[in-house]
Amino acid sequence: MSRIELALALLLATAPAFADGPDTPDAATPEPETPAPEEEPEEQEEAKDPDRWFAVTGGTVHTVSGPVLPGVTVLAKNGRIVELGADVTVPQSAKVIDAAGMHVYPGLVAFDSTGLVGTPPEDSTDVFGLNLTLGLSAGITTVRAGGAIAKLTYGTLDGHLLGKSPLTNVDYSTPNNRRALRGYLEAVREHGRQVRAAQLARARGEDVKDPPGLKGKLAGYAKLLRRESKALVSATTSRALTEIAELALTYGFQVVVTGGEEAWLVAPVLGRAGVQVVVVPRARRWRDRWREAASGWSIENAARLHAHGVQIAVMSQASGIGMGGLAGRDLLTLPLEAAFTVRGGLDPEAALAAVTLGPARVLGVDDQIGSLDVGKDCDLVIARGDLLHYETLAEYTVVNGRVAYDKEQDSLLRHVRPRDLEGVNREIPQLWPRGAGEPEPELPQEER
């Protein structure tokens, strides 16, 4: 072996092993152990928001759907009422309002509104708007705005949109419109007959196709006859109201009437037809002196309708809120409108229902709002006295289990009978109405 070959052999014998050596490693060189793959950590569940609890304790609760319950607790979880009773355990994390000595009512429902929420509400409502706050100060928690039903959720859009309006506008104002309406309804009914005839023919083995589907106005009237929507009709006279009731009975659809100043004259007819009436107690129509029969408005309108089983909802003359004072005729004084029906003979509990559960039923959302029941949304108003009394103001208005209005924290009305100067049991003096010759009542010293 030459000297060069000997040097190469020694070099190879003493050289260290390389990491990327030959494909077949030396048998004496152990293979490095392959570390076991690390177990992937289990996916952590998404953190859920804690339950949001709210409670009103010690108040006299006017459920509207049932009895008046003194001294009970209303407990809500995540915006819905979960318990109602005298022995209720309130979680420590709950927001609690002590309503001892006060009255708790369902939130008021305005059948129609302008300017309180946007159109459409979910895209254009100013949740910090002045009119929205004013509506809450009147105890209103839900309104119909155009084709939507929305909550007055101050400061948030969470839970703002309640649903779509089930009403379809039907023009019944002129003879031509009335004839056209009958024609549309009859065309829809005839289409239904043709569809059923085609189905029977196919059942007999015949090769028959259904008639073409309805489009345009006919499609809208088809929803009426299927009771997927209600007809919203403006009618005032007893004659027009009777005709509408007859149409509803003939074609089997539901009608909601606005106006209805002479509805008291045909209350039995409206009751049989299931017509629902939105009453504006202070809207007047003077008697037609050329008619021998009774005509015109009556303060007893709501009472007469209720006595004959007509579902009523009370509404103000204006659907917005003005800044003309607290004695206006708009949504700011919606409870006062209900009080006028009491003056006309309506039971106070029925009058309260006419601004809560009544409009909720007319709008088809009475399974969610309108009364204080377990499972319904926690929309309520807390006041020191009778909500329909003209001197009573809302102390708190709650929407979806959140305090949306607190009179003491708001600069609009907190100076009117503030809480820190009056006891919650203070009796409001009866100033109106007085009989002829009765002396003026004496006011408390602080109000002189």
C-alpha positions in Angstrom: 0.0 0.0 0.0 1.4 3.3 -1.0 1.9 6.1 1.4 -1.0 8.1 -0.1 -3.4 5.2 0.1 -2.5 4.6 3.8 -3.2 8.3 4.7 -6.7 8.1 3.0 -7.6 4.9 4.9 -6.7 6.5 8.2 -8.7 9.6 7.4 -11.8 7.7 6.6 -11.5 5.6 9.7 -11.4 8.6 12.0 -13.9 10.9 10.2 -17.2 11.7 12.1 -20.5 10.5 10.8 -22.4 13.1 8.8 -26.1 13.8 9.3 -26.8 13.2 5.6 -24.7 10.2 5.1 -25.2 7.3 2.7 -28.6 5.7 2.1 -27.6 2.6 4.0 -26.2 3.6 7.4 -23.5 1.7 9.2 -24.9 -1.1 11.4 -22.9 0.1 14.4 -24.3 3.6 14.2 -27.8 3.7 15.9 -30.5 5.6 14.1 -31.7 8.7 15.9 -35.1 8.1 17.5 -38.0 9.9 15.8 -39.9 11.9 18.5 -43.5 11.0 18.9 -45.9 13.5 17.4 -47.3 15.9 19.9 -51.0 15.5 20.6 -52.9 18.5 19.2 -54.6 20.4 22.0 -58.4 20.0 22.1 -60.3 22.8 20.6 -61.5 25.1 23.4 -65.2 25.9 23.3 -66.0 29.4 22.5 -66.6 31.5 25.5 -70.2 32.3 26.0 -71.5 35.6 27.3 -72.8 35.4 30.8 -76.5 35.3 31.3 -78.1 38.7 31.7 -80.5 38.8 34.6 -83.0 41.5 35.4 -85.6 41.7 38.2 -88.4 44.1 39.4 -89.3 43.4 43.0 -92.1 44.3 45.3 -94.4 46.1 42.8 -98.1 45.6 42.0 -97.9 43.8 38.7 -100.7 44.3 36.1 -100.3 41.2 33.9 -103.2 42.3 31.5 -103.6 38.7 30.5 -104.5 37.7 34.0 -105.1 39.1 37.5 -103.3 42.0 39.2 -100.6 40.6 41.5 -99.5 42.7 44.4 -96.0 42.5 45.8 -94.5 40.0 43.3 -91.2 39.7 41.5 -90.7 39.7 37.8 -87.5 37.9 36.8 -86.0 38.0 33.3 -83.1 36.1 31.8 -81.5 37.4 28.6 -84.5 39.6 27.9 -87.4 37.2 28.5 -89.5 36.7 31.6 -88.6 33.4 33.3 -90.4 33.7 36.6 -93.3 35.7 38.1 -94.3 35.3 41.7 -93.9 36.1 45.4 -91.2 33.6 46.2 -88.6 34.1 43.5 -84.8 33.7 44.0 -83.0 36.6 42.3 -79.4 35.9 41.1 -76.8 38.1 42.7 -75.7 39.4 39.2 -79.1 40.6 38.4 -80.0 44.3 37.8 -82.7 44.9 40.3 -85.3 47.7 40.5 -87.2 48.0 43.8 -90.8 48.8 42.8 -92.3 48.7 46.3 -95.3 51.0 46.4 -95.3 51.3 42.6 -97.2 49.7 39.7 -95.7 47.5 37.0 -97.4 47.4 33.6 -96.6 45.8 30.2 -94.9 48.1 27.8 -97.3 50.1 25.6 -97.6 49.2 21.9 -98.3 51.9 19.3 -100.2 50.6 16.4 -98.6 53.2 14.1 -95.7 55.6 14.4 -93.6 58.1 12.5 -90.3 59.5 13.5 -89.6 57.3 16.5 -87.6 54.7 14.6 -86.2 54.6 11.1 -87.7 53.0 7.9 -86.5 50.3 7.7 -85.7 50.3 11.4 -82.7 48.0 11.3 -80.9 50.3 8.9 -81.8 53.9 9.8 -82.9 54.1 13.5 -81.2 56.7 15.6 -81.1 54.7 18.9 -80.1 57.9 20.8 -82.8 60.0 19.1 -84.9 62.5 21.1 -88.2 61.2 19.8 -87.2 57.6 20.8 -86.5 58.8 24.3 -89.8 60.7 24.4 -91.7 57.6 23.3 -90.0 55.7 26.1 -91.0 58.4 28.6 -94.6 57.8 27.6 -94.2 54.1 28.4 -94.1 52.9 24.7 -91.8 50.0 24.1 -93.0 48.7 20.6 -94.2 50.5 17.5 -95.3 49.7 14.0 -93.3 51.7 11.5 -94.3 51.2 7.9 -93.9 47.5 7.1 -92.0 46.6 10.3 -92.5 46.2 14.0 -89.7 47.5 16.1 -88.7 47.9 19.8 -87.5 51.2 21.3 -84.2 49.8 22.2 -82.3 52.9 23.5 -78.6 52.8 22.8 -78.5 49.5 21.0 -79.8 47.7 17.9 -79.8 44.4 19.8 -83.4 43.1 19.6 -84.6 46.2 17.8 -86.5 44.6 15.0 -89.3 42.5 16.2 -90.8 41.4 12.9 -92.7 42.4 9.8 -96.1 43.9 9.7 -98.8 41.5 8.7 -101.0 44.2 7.2 -101.8 44.7 3.6 -103.2 48.2 2.6 -106.6 47.9 0.9 -108.1 51.1 -0.6 -111.9 51.1 0.0 -112.4 54.9 -0.4 -114.3 55.2 -3.7 -117.0 53.2 -5.5 -114.5 52.2 -8.2 -112.0 50.9 -5.7 -114.7 48.9 -4.0 -115.8 47.3 -7.3 -112.2 46.6 -8.1 -111.6 44.9 -4.7 -114.6 42.6 -5.2 -113.3 41.7 -8.6 -109.8 40.9 -7.3 -111.2 38.7 -4.5 -113.5 36.9 -6.9 -110.6 36.3 -9.3 -108.5 34.8 -6.5 -111.3 32.6 -5.4 -111.9 31.3 -9.0 -108.2 30.6 -9.3 -108.4 28.5 -6.2 -111.3 26.5 -7.6 -109.3 25.8 -10.8 -106.3 24.6 -8.8 -108.5 22.2 -6.7 -110.2 21.0 -9.9 -106.8 20.2 -11.5 -105.7 18.3 -8.4 -108.9 16.2 -8.4 -108.4 15.5 -12.1 -104.9 14.3 -11.6 -106.1 12.1 -8.7 -108.4 10.4 -11.3 -105.5 9.8 -13.6 -106.0 12.6 -16.0 -103.1 14.6 -17.4 -104.1 18.1 -16.2 -101.8 21.0 -15.3 -102.4 23.7 -12.7 -103.5 27.1 -13.9 -100.7 29.8 -14.1 -99.8 31.3 -10.8 -101.1 34.6 -9.6 -98.9 37.7 -9.9 -99.1 41.4 -8.8 -102.1 42.5 -6.9 -103.8 39.1 -7.2 -100.8 37.5 -5.4 -101.3 40.0 -2.5 -105.0 39.3 -2.3 -104.3 35.5 -2.4 -102.4 36.0 0.8 -105.4 37.6 2.3 -107.7 34.7 1.5 -105.0 32.3 2.8 -105.0 34.4 6.0 -101.3 35.0 5.7 -101.9 38.7 6.0 -104.7 41.1 7.2 -106.4 43.8 5.2 -105.8 47.3 6.6 -108.8 49.4 5.6 -109.6 53.0 6.4 -113.4 53.3 6.9 -115.5 55.8 8.8 -119.2 55.5 8.1 -121.4 52.8 9.4 -122.3 51.9 5.8 -118.7 51.4 4.7 -118.0 49.4 7.9 -120.9 47.1 7.2 -119.8 46.5 3.6 -116.3 45.6 4.8 -117.7 43.2 7.4 -119.8 41.5 4.7 -116.8 41.1 2.5 -114.8 39.6 5.3 -117.5 37.1 6.0 -118.0 36.3 2.3 -114.4 35.7 1.4 -113.1 34.7 4.8 -110.2 37.1 5.4 -109.2 39.3 8.4 -109.8 43.0 8.5 -108.2 45.7 10.6 -110.1 49.0 10.4 -108.6 52.4 11.1 -110.9 55.4 11.7 -114.2 53.8 12.5 -115.8 56.8 14.1 -119.2 55.3 13.5 -118.2 51.7 14.4 -120.3 51.9 17.6 -123.5 51.9 15.4 -122.6 48.5 13.8 -120.7 46.8 16.6 -122.6 43.5 16.4 -121.9 43.2 12.7 -118.2 43.9 13.2 -118.1 41.4 16.0 -119.6 38.6 14.0 -117.2 39.2 11.1 -114.1 39.3 13.4 -113.2 42.8 12.3 -110.5 44.5 14.5 -110.8 48.2 15.0 -108.1 50.8 15.8 -110.0 53.4 17.9 -108.9 57.0 18.1 -111.0 58.1 21.1 -110.7 61.9 20.5 -111.2 61.8 16.7 -114.6 63.3 16.0 -117.1 63.1 13.2 -120.1 65.3 13.7 -123.7 63.9 13.2 -125.2 64.2 9.7 -128.3 66.4 10.5 -129.8 65.3 7.1 -130.0 61.7 8.2 -132.8 60.4 10.4 -130.7 57.5 11.7 -128.0 58.0 14.3 -124.6 59.0 12.9 -121.3 60.6 13.9 -118.8 59.7 16.6 -119.5 58.7 20.2 -117.2 58.7 23.3 -118.8 55.2 23.9 -117.3 53.8 20.7 -114.6 51.7 22.3 -117.0 50.4 25.1 -119.7 49.4 22.6 -117.2 47.6 20.4 -115.6 45.7 23.3 -119.1 44.7 24.6 -119.7 43.0 21.2 -116.4 41.1 21.2 -114.5 43.4 18.8 -110.8 43.4 19.3 -109.7 47.0 19.7 -106.5 48.9 19.8 -106.3 52.5 21.0 -104.3 55.0 18.9 -103.7 58.7 19.1 -104.7 61.2 16.4 -101.1 61.8 15.4 -98.6 59.0 14.9 -95.6 61.0 15.8 -94.4 63.1 18.8 -94.7 66.9 18.8 -93.2 69.4 21.2 -96.4 71.2 21.9 -96.7 70.2 25.6 -97.9 67.2 27.6 -101.5 67.6 26.7 -101.1 66.9 23.0 -102.8 64.3 20.9 -99.9 62.3 19.7 -97.9 59.3 21.0 -96.5 61.2 23.9 -100.0 61.0 25.5 -101.0 57.5 24.4 -102.1 56.5 27.9 -104.4 59.6 28.0 -106.1 58.3 24.9 -106.9 55.1 26.7 -108.2 57.1 29.6 -110.7 58.7 27.3 -112.2 55.3 26.5 -112.7 54.8 30.3 -114.6 58.1 30.3 -116.8 56.5 27.6 -117.7 53.5 29.7 -114.9 51.0 28.9 -113.6 49.0 31.9 -110.1 50.3 33.0 -108.5 46.9 32.6 -109.9 46.7 29.0 -108.6 50.2 28.3 -105.1 49.1 29.5 -105.3 46.1 27.2 -106.2 48.4 24.3 -102.7 49.9 24.4 -100.8 46.7 25.3 -102.2 43.3 24.4 -104.8 44.6 22.0 -102.5 46.2 19.4 -100.1 43.3 19.9 -102.9 40.9 18.8 -103.8 43.1 15.9 -100.1 43.1 14.8 -99.8 39.3 15.3 -97.0 39.5 17.9 -99.0 38.8 21.1 -97.0 35.7 21.7 -94.0 37.9 22.4 -95.3 41.2 23.8 -98.4 42.8 25.2 -98.7 41.2 28.6 -96.5 40.1 31.5 -96.3 36.4 31.2 -93.5 33.8 31.5 -91.9 33.3 28.1 -92.7 36.7 26.8 -90.2 39.6 26.3 -89.5 41.6 29.4 -91.0 44.9 28.2 -92.5 46.8 31.1 -93.3 50.2 32.5 -93.0 51.2 36.2 -95.1 54.1 37.5 -96.1 55.4 40.9 -99.8 55.3 40.2 -102.5 54.4 37.7 -100.8 54.6 34.3 -104.0 55.9 32.7 -104.2 58.8 35.2 -103.3 62.1 33.4 -100.8 63.0 36.1 -98.9 59.7 36.1 -95.5 59.6 34.5 -93.3 56.6 33.7 -90.5 56.2 36.3 -88.8 53.4 34.4 -89.3 51.9 31.0 -87.7 48.5 30.3 -87.2 46.9 26.9 -85.9 43.4 26.4 -84.8 43.2 30.1 -82.8 46.5 29.9 -83.6 49.8 31.5 -84.2 52.0 28.4 -85.5 55.0 30.3 -85.0 56.2 33.9 -86.9 59.5 34.6 -84.4 60.3 37.4 -81.5 60.1 35.0 -83.0 61.9 32.2 -83.2 65.7 32.0 -86.6 65.8 30.1 -89.0 65.1 33.0 -87.0 64.5 36.1 -88.0 67.9 37.5 -91.7 66.8 37.4 -92.6 65.2 40.8 -89.0 64.1 41.4 -88.5 61.0 43.5 -86.4 62.6 46.2 -89.1 65.1 47.2 -92.2 62.8 47.1 -92.9 59.5 48.7 -93.9 56.6 46.4 -97.2 56.3 48.3 -98.2 59.9 47.8 -101.9 60.2 46.6 -102.4 62.3 43.5 -105.3 64.9 44.1 -108.3 64.5 41.9 -108.5 67.8 40.0 -110.7 66.7 37.0 -113.4 66.0 36.2 -115.4 68.0 38.9 -119.2 68.3 39.1 -120.9 71.6 38.8 -120.6 73.8 41.9 -117.9 71.6 43.5 -115.1 73.7 45.3 -111.5 73.6 44.0 -109.5 70.9 45.7 -106.7 72.0 48.0 -103.3 71.3 46.6 -100.4 70.1 48.8 -98.3 72.9 50.3 -95.3 72.2 48.0 -97.5 72.6 44.9 -99.2 75.9 45.8 
